[in-house]
Amino acid sequence: MYDSYAVRSLSIASKKLGDTHAAVDVVQQLFIDIWQRRNDINTQTSIKSYMISALYFKVFMYFRRQGVQQRHVDKYKLYVEPYSDDELFKVKLDKEQFESLQEAIEE
């Protein structure tokens, strides 16, 4: 199954996502999920149709996760925006703190 559909799936995912690295991750996750659910999958259509539908679902979920993550990052950026000099408190993050926060959001 992998040999038959991996290249085609990667091509479709790359076109939809516009990012080859993300496409590789999505396709890899697709095959992991199929392998984990291999005993429960009952396709009423062809394997090709099933694979394409499952891939489109994975791409959709990728965009959905990205949107949620970006909203959190945007809200946080508003929170840590430097305040004017006459305000009592200033919130500043160094690069390491920001990267740590970004990793936590992604997890």
Secondary structure, DSSP 8 states (H G I E B T S, - for coil): -HHHHHHHHHHHHHHHHS-HHHHHHHHHHHHHHHHHTTTT---SS-HHHHHHHHHHHHHHHHHHHHHHHHHHHHHHHHHHS---TTSS------HHHHHHHHHHHH-
